[in-house]
Amino acid sequence: MKILAINGSHRKGKNTARLLAAVLEEARSLGAETELLELTDYHIKPCIACNRCLRAIACSIRDDDMQALAEKMLAADAIVLGSPVYIANVTGLMKNFMDRTRWLHMVKNVLHGKVGAAVTHAGLRNGGQEFTQMIMEHYLASHGMIVVDSRDQEGRVYNHGVMGTLFGDLDGDNPVWKRSVEEDALALHECRTLGRNIVRQLQILSAVAKD
Ligand SMILES: Cc1cc2nc3c(=O)[nH]c(=O)nc-3n(C[C@H](O)[C@H](O)[C@H](O)COP(=O)(O)O)c2cc1C
């Protein structure tokens, strides 16, 4: 059971990375093998819109790290995307990465049947997390992945997904910011339930495959 987390933050090891790590920690405690990769560590050229992927399961750009990333995705049973909100959207890094995976679902849906999930983090309390999560979940679904969310199996619903925020509260008219996502108990709680839900979904799929 391999779970790959991909962080689209332009800042390595910060809030979004921490959320992804919390999802993976929970999954690891249930027996999963995990890896967290940072897109900032990879050289990814922008898509040149040559449309080669409309005719072949291939991308014409070969001289960057995208092939290595695709191999990691292909080897994973589940893929968790993480992006901070940048102007109510995923980051430029995440979008660039998404564009370059077009060849994985044009001629054939190569990632079909894998489990997918998304986590987001933003400065504001409602700073675009839901849009950003939707964009990533739509991307995962468009690759034929089974999208899992952080809804608690016991029916305790506190939030519609892993959506961290730095906003703490108002002190009069002045915002009080959290120092980091470590102070966001709700987001970390959602990460743990998401980790459990991913593992549960993978167990269901594995039982079905054995039948
Ligand atoms: C270019 C840019 C655009 C941003 N746009 C938004 C936004 O639309 N809404 C918001 O709440 N926060 C916005 N932020 C704040 C980030 O989402 C926030 O700092 C987040 O915690 C960064 O995640 P990280 O710690 O993983 O890098 C923006 C930050 C940057 C750099």
The ligand as an SDF file (V2000), in Angstrom:
LIG
                    3D

 31 33  0  0  0  0  0  0  0  0999 V2000
    1.1400   34.5720   -4.5000 C   0  0  0  0  0  0  0  0  0  0  0  0
    0.3330   34.2810   -3.2660 C   0  0  0  0  0  0  0  0  0  0  0  0
   -1.0440   34.3520   -3.3330 C   0  0  0  0  0  0  0  0  0  0  0  0
   -1.8140   34.0740   -2.1930 C   0  0  0  0  0  0  0  0  0  0  0  0
   -3.1660   34.1220   -2.3040 N   0  0  0  0  0  0  0  0  0  0  0  0
   -3.9290   33.8470   -1.2160 C   0  0  0  0  0  0  0  0  0  0  0  0
   -5.3500   33.8550   -1.3150 C   0  0  0  0  0  0  0  0  0  0  0  0
   -5.9500   34.0560   -2.3610 O   0  0  0  0  0  0  0  0  0  0  0  0
   -6.0620   33.5980   -0.1800 N   0  0  0  0  0  0  0  0  0  0  0  0
   -5.4550   33.3520    1.0360 C   0  0  0  0  0  0  0  0  0  0  0  0
   -6.1470   33.1660    2.0210 O   0  0  0  0  0  0  0  0  0  0  0  0
   -4.1000   33.2840    1.1350 N   0  0  0  0  0  0  0  0  0  0  0  0
   -3.3280   33.5270    0.0410 C   0  0  0  0  0  0  0  0  0  0  0  0
   -1.9590   33.4420    0.1320 N   0  0  0  0  0  0  0  0  0  0  0  0
   -1.3410   32.9960    1.4180 C   0  0  0  0  0  0  0  0  0  0  0  0
   -0.9560   31.5130    1.4120 C   0  0  0  0  0  0  0  0  0  0  0  0
   -2.0180   30.7020    0.9860 O   0  0  0  0  0  0  0  0  0  0  0  0
   -0.5310   31.0840    2.8180 C   0  0  0  0  0  0  0  0  0  0  0  0
    0.5780   31.8530    3.2370 O   0  0  0  0  0  0  0  0  0  0  0  0
   -0.2070   29.6040    2.9410 C   0  0  0  0  0  0  0  0  0  0  0  0
   -0.0780   29.3110    4.3050 O   0  0  0  0  0  0  0  0  0  0  0  0
    1.0950   29.2230    2.2660 C   0  0  0  0  0  0  0  0  0  0  0  0
    1.2900   27.8230    2.3910 O   0  0  0  0  0  0  0  0  0  0  0  0
    2.7520   27.2210    2.7260 P   0  0  0  0  0  0  0  0  0  0  0  0
    3.0630   27.6160    4.1400 O   0  0  0  0  0  0  0  0  0  0  0  0
    2.6230   25.7520    2.5450 O   0  0  0  0  0  0  0  0  0  0  0  0
    3.6990   27.8300    1.7480 O   0  0  0  0  0  0  0  0  0  0  0  0
   -1.1710   33.7210   -0.9740 C   0  0  0  0  0  0  0  0  0  0  0  0
    0.2300   33.6470   -0.9180 C   0  0  0  0  0  0  0  0  0  0  0  0
    0.9800   33.9180   -2.0530 C   0  0  0  0  0  0  0  0  0  0  0  0
    2.4790   33.8130   -1.9710 C   0  0  0  0  0  0  0  0  0  0  0  0
  1  2  1  0
  2  3  1  0
  2 30  2  0
  3  4  2  0
  4  5  1  0
  4 28  1  0
  5  6  2  0
  6  7  1  0
  6 13  1  0
  7  8  2  0
  7  9  1  0
  9 10  1  0
 10 11  2  0
 10 12  1  0
 12 13  2  0
 13 14  1  0
 14 15  1  0
 14 28  1  0
 15 16  1  0
 16 17  1  0
 16 18  1  0
 18 19  1  0
 18 20  1  0
 20 21  1  0
 20 22  1  0
 22 23  1  0
 23 24  1  0
 24 25  2  0
 24 26  1  0
 24 27  1  0
 28 29  2  0
 29 30  1  0
 30 31  1  0
M  END
$$$$
